[in-house]
Amino acid sequence: MTEEPGHSPTEYITVEIYDQVYHLSGQDAEHIRSLAACVDAKMRAVAAQGRTVDSLRVAVLAALNLADELSLATADPAMGRLRAASLRGLLDEVLEEERKIG
């Protein structure tokens, strides 16, 4: 098997998302960890709103939120960046509150 120049071989990365462990494969471990952290944070933010405790529903709502962000970012990159920055700020506030409580 030959490798493409500049690409590391596929490796397995263990991440935790919403208290579940996943073993993922990919070439960029840090990128995968970053994506997993983003999904975990989004799920926790959705769950913190207290509307549902079902993890599948939390995952679907988080996916819808992320899809909305992606949709807005690809439609108008400048607007997408502003919205993402705003959402990051809100998410940081929610997570900070969770840290204080928990």
C-alpha positions as MATLAB code, in Angstrom:
seq = 'MTEEPGHSPTEYITVEIYDQVYHLSGQDAEHIRSLAACVDAKMRAVAAQGRTVDSLRVAVLAALNLADELSLATADPAMGRLRAASLRGLLDEVLEEERKIG';
ca = [
       0.000    0.000    0.000;
       1.465    3.355   -0.981;
       0.864    6.574    0.856;
       0.159    9.906   -0.729;
       2.891   12.468   -0.080;
       2.037   14.740    2.821;
      -0.586   12.412    4.283;
      -0.056   10.312    7.358;
      -1.467    6.806    7.408;
      -4.972    6.368    8.755;
      -4.980    5.969   12.505;
      -7.635    5.238   15.087;
      -8.606    8.041   17.422;
     -10.658    7.603   20.572;
     -13.022   10.456   21.374;
     -15.833   10.969   23.833;
     -19.035   12.643   22.753;
     -21.854   13.156   25.224;
     -20.410   10.561   27.599;
     -20.072    7.916   24.876;
     -16.712    6.642   23.634;
     -16.135    6.354   19.890;
     -13.162    4.874   18.044;
     -12.824    6.766   14.786;
     -10.338    6.505   11.968;
      -8.745    9.321   10.058;
      -5.553   10.976    9.009;
      -5.737   14.114   11.151;
      -6.236   13.182   14.800;
      -6.357   16.775   16.052;
      -9.006   17.714   13.495;
     -11.122   14.711   14.478;
     -10.734   15.577   18.172;
     -11.730   19.163   17.418;
     -14.840   18.048   15.522;
     -15.766   15.649   18.325;
     -15.367   18.442   20.880;
     -17.614   20.674   18.770;
     -20.321   17.998   18.546;
     -20.017   17.253   22.271;
     -20.327   20.941   23.147;
     -23.312   21.391   20.847;
     -25.077   18.351   22.344;
     -24.430   19.592   25.864;
     -25.731   23.052   24.966;
     -28.918   21.512   23.551;
     -29.333   19.301   26.618;
     -28.741   22.274   28.939;
     -31.825   23.937   27.545;
     -33.721   21.192   29.368;
     -36.109   20.319   26.567;
     -35.168   16.640   26.353;
     -33.034   14.058   28.135;
     -33.159   11.459   25.362;
     -29.634   11.326   23.902;
     -30.898   10.481   20.409;
     -33.137   13.551   20.397;
     -30.277   15.660   21.758;
     -28.047   14.364   18.935;
     -30.656   15.141   16.276;
     -31.241   18.657   17.624;
     -27.482   19.270   17.779;
     -27.137   17.986   14.199;
     -29.888   20.340   13.055;
     -28.139   23.257   14.749;
     -24.818   22.350   13.117;
     -26.498   21.879    9.721;
     -28.101   25.306   10.076;
     -24.717   26.856   10.869;
     -23.160   25.123    7.860;
     -26.010   26.195    5.606;
     -25.680   29.818    6.641;
     -21.890   29.738    6.343;
     -21.959   28.360    2.812;
     -24.748   30.708    1.669;
     -23.019   33.860    2.901;
     -19.538   33.286    4.350;
     -19.394   36.671    6.103;
     -22.791   36.158    7.726;
     -21.833   32.607    8.598;
     -18.694   33.773   10.400;
     -20.661   36.361   12.370;
     -23.328   33.836   13.329;
     -20.705   31.231   14.269;
     -18.912   33.780   16.472;
     -22.196   34.689   18.136;
     -23.091   31.037   18.712;
     -19.615   30.309   20.071;
     -20.110   33.117   22.575;
     -23.481   31.756   23.634;
     -22.081   28.254   23.855;
     -19.169   29.489   25.988;
     -21.667   31.129   28.341;
     -23.704   27.933   28.637;
     -20.620   25.826   29.266;
     -19.320   28.278   31.857;
     -22.653   28.093   33.673;
     -22.473   24.278   33.563;
     -18.983   24.393   35.086;
     -20.228   26.629   37.909;
     -23.215   24.386   38.619;
     -21.518   21.012   38.127;
];
